[in-house]
Each structure stands twice: as structure tokens, then as C-alpha cells.
Amino acid sequence: MKTIELIGQKAKRAGRILATSKGEEKNKALEAIASALRQNTSAILKANKLDLENGRAAGLTDALLDRLALDEDRVESMAKGVEEIAMADDPVGKVLWGSTRPNGLKIQKVSVPLGVVAVIYEARPNVSSDAAALCLKAGNAVVLRGGKEAINSNKAIVDILRQALKGAGLPIDCLQLVEDTSRESANALMKSDRYIDVLIPRGGAGLIKAVKENSTIPVIETGMGNCHTYIEKSADLDMALEIVLNAKTSRPSVCNACETLLLDRHIAKAALPPLYQALSAASVTLKGDESTKAILPEILQAGEDDWGREYLDLTLSVKIVKGIDEAIDHISQYGTGHSEAIITSNYGASEKFLNQVDAAAVYVNASTRFTDGGEFGFGAEIGISTQKLHARGPLGLADLTSQKYLIYGQGQIR
Amino acid sequence: MKTIELIGQKAKRAGRILATSKGEEKNKALEAIASALRQNTSAILKANKLDLENGRAAGLTDALLDRLALDEDRVESMAKGVEEIAMADDPVGKVLWGSTRPNGLKIQKVSVPLGVVAVIYEARPNVSSDAAALCLKAGNAVVLRGGKEAINSNKAIVDILRQALKGAGLPIDCLQLVEDTSRESANALMKSDRYIDVLIPRGGAGLIKAVKENSTIPVIETGMGNCHTYIEKSADLDMALEIVLNAKTSRPSVCNACETLLLDRHIAKAALPPLYQALSAASVTLKGDESTKAILPEILQAGEDDWGREYLDLTLSVKIVKGIDEAIDHISQYGTGHSEAIITSNYGASEKFLNQVDAAAVYVNASTRFTDGGEFGFGAEIGISTQKLHARGPLGLADLTSQKYLIYGQGQIR
């Protein structure tokens, strides 16, 4: 794949210049990008219309078409997102640590850009401007490779962004789109470790798996969320009901939504009927284990494969457990390390759950839906990391940087 | 590879227990490990003798045999190393950040163990105790896979360490050795992302490349160092000579040794003859580009492939450059992002080099040999990371941890 190699080379060259650009230069470019998005809304919507027509002809689901669709409000919110990133604190050039060694060497650890970041994503065209703006703010050249469904929208958006970058005096190749949406081009991109420093996949399980298996570039894994809510026996059942309802139904298609309810057997009989009533009223389908079905015979039977599933819709699996240890074991076996919650009024249970559950975000008495860069106060996020290396949880601007050591000597030898 | 899967399962189970062990339990185990190493020195040396005999019979080089060899002093220093790690500050459970959100949610970001760490290494058996102790201190279960040359030494050492762990009340499977040293077992290990959270290769270019290409586990790349020293035109030439001599000759086989000298053309004629004299006296072979050979006709000619080589011996390539921009370009093209130095008395040149050179450690007026956990004041290190994700530079205990967010709520929904 000659094209991918060429893109990589250009990105690396542009990235070297961008890496030492001043914060005010980057911010000026981001403001130019925001205005350009607003000024070119009609061109973006025209390209998007083409994608939607092709999508309908290809028989895409309504859910996918909705993710693909842009309108004036969505373009405006893309522009606003870029402006917010421009206003954020510059994550580059921070002195993270420093020391003067006994031999007089002065060492400083400073934050620096990662270099070139590639983002592979699926149908949402707004990712193009969000991801680009976050990477650029952190001083990284960015290579975008969106899904074929959104190719016309992505081309239009990236073209507008590149012109704005150029107008603001930054190298145009700080931002490039891989226009070839074949599997071969994705594979070639994943092997471009000579030019690309970090690869971020944003999408479903299939994409994440392909990237993990094929990439020779360090990856930040994002977005897989098989999240649990465990109602411990001492829980306030009204609070538990509100939280489960929120975690399942407020936005079922996202990664921080609840997929499995774990319920202490001591309170199952009291808790299940009102939960069933409230969840059914919100169109949630329950799938229960045998003990759950003994109390609610009318619900579906959960199979072994239900426990590992990220439904991403209005389905909730329900399991009755003996107590907190079984709940933690179940989460350890089936969870994806995203967000896990316990509802309890017991101090010991809350501490045990917080300490022993191994996930990016562990909650006591709150909805898992809060795992989000904005809700955590980080501003825009490029995804939720479910891996343990580099960054875990919502990825903010600081997570798009690396570090280097600067050493000031006076002739020291060892 | 059933065996590897079984090792992974055991490690994951043991790691869950170790992850929530108290600091004093881990320290007690490390102290037990140090005593056990001392008490069993003769058993270790006996096993090591067998490896050395096999190695000689297999025709290993003297350099490799030296890396493989243990004696009483080396075992004592392994024990001392473990004791130092026991005394170090616990990297787990630190509150790294915290915030109370407007809705009352209290969020804390705390350091947690990575989980299960696998280390693939080559002939040095002391890595077995160093790597194990560092990983255990950071609360990680560890899977070691050393080279076949050291298998008897590694078996003896790991067996002693496991018994000590057990005696100290920690799960014995917190530490396991992959005894099968075939390529198949290494490959199976690299694909065990279900059980292993992080893979750290320690060894030469071939090993690092194999891991990058085959691993589905997140990797921390270590140890490749094609380091440069650039003598800028304003340099104090006496200082430059001392630093180059030290960086090349104090320990040529390690990754922070200097491999290429870049020399400003304005001072080449004055600087080269004394450099040549001093380096020759230290048995260094010079390989120069054409301009260097014009001044020192007696040295070898450097070919294009010399610039990318990590000699790891007493060879130094020399290139004359037009100025700092060409020096930085050369480093950008051929460097491995490990350690790079400028020798200068000019403020602007020092700042430009520090800002524009993209490497883990960038030096002004000091030897690249200082890139080392001990020299930086971090204590023992598990390697020098040359990648940009997670950690860059000497890897200390804190780099063997991940993070999680603990969220304390009172019924919040979104």
C-alpha cells in the first residue's frame, strides 16, 4: 500500500513541525477550523446527503443511518466542540517532574506530543472533527480512517479542516484522511509503525479485535463496555431502581450503559417485581437466570452467552447472586473493565467492591452512565480506554501526550 | 499451547489476590525472597554451572557466556536488589487526582496494579529476580519467559522465589516461569491477552521485532538505543572529548552508549585529530563519512547502513554536518528515540536541540550513559522504554501500575 506509506511519511514530517508549534498557533488554527465548519455547513450537508442515500440503498439499519446523519445542529455542535478544545489548557510542555541529581545534572520530565496519531472509526462523521481537533491541540499530526458509509461526509469535513489549517499557517498534512476504505488500506495502516506512534480504534467489537490482532503500532483500546450494576442486600431499593433504570435506558447504545443486573438473593423477591414493572414500562426486555425466572416466570431465559454480551439496546440480563463475592467473581469473569456499580448502604461492602473490582471506573450508588470525559470534568474525550497501559477511563487531552526527559549538564560523565 | 493457557489462568487468579495485598505483606515476601536467594546461593550456582557448560558446548560467544554467568557476588547483588525494592515506596494506592463534581459525585483516580505482567528476556538470569521483585512490589502477578541458555539457572531461581512467596503467605502462582523455551511457547505467550495485561520484552532487536509483530497484548518496548552525540560549533572541545569518550567506551554493550558522533563542519578540523587519538587509545574503531575521511584518511568508510546500526561494541560512526538542523534531521531519521546529546556553549542551540529532538532523554553537555533508573533517582528499573505510550525512558515502579477511577455517589443519575 504505497498510498498509506506516503500518508505516513507526510504525517511524520508535518508532525515534527506541529510538535514545536506554540499553543497560540494551535488555538488560532482550531478557531479557524470552527469558523470553516460553520461557513461550509451546506457543503458538508450535501456530502452527507449522498452518504445517506447510498446508505439507504445499501440497506443500512435506522440506527446506523442515525449515526451517519448530520444536520445544521450537529455541524454547529461539531464547531462548538472544536472551540471548546481551543479554549482548553494546552497539554504540551508541562513540567511533570524535576530533580537535581547529586552530580549536578538537572533533569526535567516534560509532556510532549505523541507524534502521529491514527484514528480508525466507523459511521459517525462528527468523529472526524472531534478526533482531529483533540489530536491537533495536543500537537499531534493525525491520520483519520473512517468507515466507507461516511466517506463523502468525511472527505468534505477533512478538506474544510485542511484548508483552515493551511490558512492558519500550520502544515496541511497535520491532518489527512485515508480515502481508500478497503480492508487492505486499514491493514496497511495498522502496520505503519514506522510513521505512526499510536493507533486509536473507535468502534464495535469486530474493529477492536481486528486492530488488536493486526496492529504493530501501540494501540489504545476504547469503548467496549459490558457494565454491571450490583444491588447489594443493604441497598436502598428506590435508589437502586432509579439507578438501574437510568444506567439501562438513558442511552442504551453507548458503552457506559448497564448490560447486566446482579441482585443479592436476600432482596431478590422484594426488588424484582418493582424493577420489572419500571423496566418494562421503559420497554426493557429482561433475560433472567433460573432463580430470577422462579420469581418472574414471564421473562426470557438468559443463556450462558448472555453474560458476556454488550447488548447496546433495551435488553438487560439479570442474575441472582449469593452475595458480594459472587457478584465480584461474575464481574471479573464477564466484565470488560469499563464501568461497574454497586448499590449499597453498607460501608464494608462499598469498600470491598471499590477495591476488588478491576475496571476503569467503579461506582458506589451512582449510574455507570457517568463514565464520560465531560462528566468527569476533562472536557472533550477521544474515547474511553478499557486497557491498563497508558491511560484507563475517559481519554482527555493529557492522554494524547507522551513525555520526555530534558537533562541539563555541565560536562558530566559516568 | 495448553501449558501457556494454564499458566495464564493461574497468574490471573493469583494476581487478583496480590492486587489487594497490603504493602507490608508484599515487603515481607520480598525480604523472604532476598534471604532465600542468599541461603540457596550454592543451588543457584550449581544450576548456572550446567547452563555455562551447555553454553560452551553450544559454542556461545564469550560475551554471551559472561551475561549468563553467576557467581557469589552476582547472587548477593540480586538479593540486595530485591531488598532495595522492598524498601522503596509502594506505587499502589496513590491518589493521583480527585474532584467533587457539581452534582456531588466524588471522583478519585488511584494507582492500581497492571494485573499480570509477562517479561520475555534473553540470557541474563539475574533478570529473573529483578523483574519478579519489581512486578510483585507493584502488585502484579508475573510470568517470566527467559532464554533457553539460562533455563537451568532460571528454574532454580524461580523455584526458590516461589517457595519464599508461599512461606510469606502470598499465592505461589504470583510468579511463574515458562519452562518451555521453544519459539511456539513464546508465540503462544504473546497471544495470551485474555490473561496477561502487559508484555515487556527485554533483549535485542530481533526479540523486540518479533514481539511487536506477534503480540496481541499491549507491549512496553524497551532497550533499542541508537544514540548520537552532536558536537555543535561553539562546544568546549575538551568537554566534548571527555563526554564522547565516556558515552562510547564506559560500557559499549548497553543501550545508552553512543553509536554515532555528529560533528559541526566549522570545528571538524580542530576537533577530529584529538578525538581520533583519544578514541583510538581506548580501542575504538571509527567509521567516517567522506568529509570525515578527508580529515582522517586512515579510518574506515561508513556505509549508509552504518547510520542505523546499534553497534553495541567499540565502533563509532562519525558524520560531519553543516549545522544543528542537519544534526537534528539525521537524528530524526536514524535515531531510535532513546538518548541524544548536544555539546554546546550556545543557549539557542541547546534550547533548539532540547525542543526539537524527539527522544526519551535529550542531553545538553552530558553523557548519554546517564539514562538509567538509578542515575535518575528512580531506583531499580525494568528497562528503558523507547515507545511513547504509557511510559518513556527508564521504567520505575510507578510505570508498573495502571489507574482506576473510584466514584462515590449518593444516588446520582444522568
Chai-1 contact restraints between the chains, C-beta under 6 A:
chainA,res_idxA,chainB,res_idxB,connection_type,confidence,min_distance_angstrom,max_distance_angstrom,comment,restraint_id
A,T20,B,N355,contact,1.0,0.0,6.0,A-B,restraint_1
A,T20,B,Q356,contact,1.0,0.0,6.0,A-B,restraint_2
A,S99,B,G377,contact,1.0,0.0,6.0,A-B,restraint_3
A,L114,B,K388,contact,1.0,0.0,6.0,A-B,restraint_4
A,D197,B,K388,contact,1.0,0.0,6.0,A-B,restraint_5
A,V198,B,L389,contact,1.0,0.0,6.0,A-B,restraint_6
A,K212,B,T216,contact,1.0,0.0,6.0,A-B,restraint_7
A,E213,B,T216,contact,1.0,0.0,6.0,A-B,restraint_8
A,T216,B,K212,contact,1.0,0.0,6.0,A-B,restraint_9
A,T216,B,E213,contact,1.0,0.0,6.0,A-B,restraint_10
A,P218,B,Q387,contact,1.0,0.0,6.0,A-B,restraint_11
A,P218,B,L389,contact,1.0,0.0,6.0,A-B,restraint_12
A,M239,B,G411,contact,1.0,0.0,6.0,A-B,restraint_13
A,E242,B,I413,contact,1.0,0.0,6.0,A-B,restraint_14
A,I243,B,I413,contact,1.0,0.0,6.0,A-B,restraint_15
A,N246,B,I413,contact,1.0,0.0,6.0,A-B,restraint_16
A,S250,B,R414,contact,1.0,0.0,6.0,A-B,restraint_17
A,L354,B,L406,contact,1.0,0.0,6.0,A-B,restraint_18
A,N355,B,T20,contact,1.0,0.0,6.0,A-B,restraint_19
A,Q356,B,T20,contact,1.0,0.0,6.0,A-B,restraint_20
A,A361,B,Y405,contact,1.0,0.0,6.0,A-B,restraint_21
A,V362,B,L406,contact,1.0,0.0,6.0,A-B,restraint_22
A,Y363,B,I407,contact,1.0,0.0,6.0,A-B,restraint_23
A,V364,B,Y408,contact,1.0,0.0,6.0,A-B,restraint_24
A,V364,B,G409,contact,1.0,0.0,6.0,A-B,restraint_25
A,N365,B,G409,contact,1.0,0.0,6.0,A-B,restraint_26
A,N365,B,Q410,contact,1.0,0.0,6.0,A-B,restraint_27
A,N365,B,G411,contact,1.0,0.0,6.0,A-B,restraint_28
A,A366,B,L105,contact,1.0,0.0,6.0,A-B,restraint_29
A,A366,B,I407,contact,1.0,0.0,6.0,A-B,restraint_30
A,A366,B,G409,contact,1.0,0.0,6.0,A-B,restraint_31
A,A366,B,Q412,contact,1.0,0.0,6.0,A-B,restraint_32
A,S367,B,I413,contact,1.0,0.0,6.0,A-B,restraint_33
A,S367,B,R414,contact,1.0,0.0,6.0,A-B,restraint_34
A,R369,B,R414,contact,1.0,0.0,6.0,A-B,restraint_35
A,F370,B,R414,contact,1.0,0.0,6.0,A-B,restraint_36
A,G377,B,S99,contact,1.0,0.0,6.0,A-B,restraint_37
A,Q387,B,P218,contact,1.0,0.0,6.0,A-B,restraint_38
A,K388,B,L114,contact,1.0,0.0,6.0,A-B,restraint_39
A,K388,B,D197,contact,1.0,0.0,6.0,A-B,restraint_40
A,K388,B,S402,contact,1.0,0.0,6.0,A-B,restraint_41
A,L389,B,V198,contact,1.0,0.0,6.0,A-B,restraint_42
A,L389,B,P218,contact,1.0,0.0,6.0,A-B,restraint_43
A,L389,B,H390,contact,1.0,0.0,6.0,A-B,restraint_44
A,H390,B,L389,contact,1.0,0.0,6.0,A-B,restraint_45
A,H390,B,H390,contact,1.0,0.0,6.0,A-B,restraint_46
A,R392,B,S402,contact,1.0,0.0,6.0,A-B,restraint_47
A,R392,B,Q403,contact,1.0,0.0,6.0,A-B,restraint_48
A,G393,B,Y405,contact,1.0,0.0,6.0,A-B,restraint_49
A,S402,B,K388,contact,1.0,0.0,6.0,A-B,restraint_50
A,S402,B,R392,contact,1.0,0.0,6.0,A-B,restraint_51
A,Q403,B,R392,contact,1.0,0.0,6.0,A-B,restraint_52
A,Y405,B,A361,contact,1.0,0.0,6.0,A-B,restraint_53
A,Y405,B,G393,contact,1.0,0.0,6.0,A-B,restraint_54
A,L406,B,L354,contact,1.0,0.0,6.0,A-B,restraint_55
A,L406,B,V362,contact,1.0,0.0,6.0,A-B,restraint_56
A,I407,B,Y363,contact,1.0,0.0,6.0,A-B,restraint_57
A,I407,B,A366,contact,1.0,0.0,6.0,A-B,restraint_58
A,Y408,B,V364,contact,1.0,0.0,6.0,A-B,restraint_59
A,G409,B,V364,contact,1.0,0.0,6.0,A-B,restraint_60
A,G409,B,N365,contact,1.0,0.0,6.0,A-B,restraint_61
A,G409,B,A366,contact,1.0,0.0,6.0,A-B,restraint_62
A,Q410,B,N365,contact,1.0,0.0,6.0,A-B,restraint_63
A,G411,B,M239,contact,1.0,0.0,6.0,A-B,restraint_64
A,G411,B,N365,contact,1.0,0.0,6.0,A-B,restraint_65
A,Q412,B,A366,contact,1.0,0.0,6.0,A-B,restraint_66
A,I413,B,E242,contact,1.0,0.0,6.0,A-B,restraint_67
A,I413,B,I243,contact,1.0,0.0,6.0,A-B,restraint_68
A,I413,B,N246,contact,1.0,0.0,6.0,A-B,restraint_69
A,I413,B,S367,contact,1.0,0.0,6.0,A-B,restraint_70
A,R414,B,S250,contact,1.0,0.0,6.0,A-B,restraint_71
A,R414,B,S367,contact,1.0,0.0,6.0,A-B,restraint_72
A,R414,B,R369,contact,1.0,0.0,6.0,A-B,restraint_73
A,R414,B,F370,contact,1.0,0.0,6.0,A-B,restraint_74
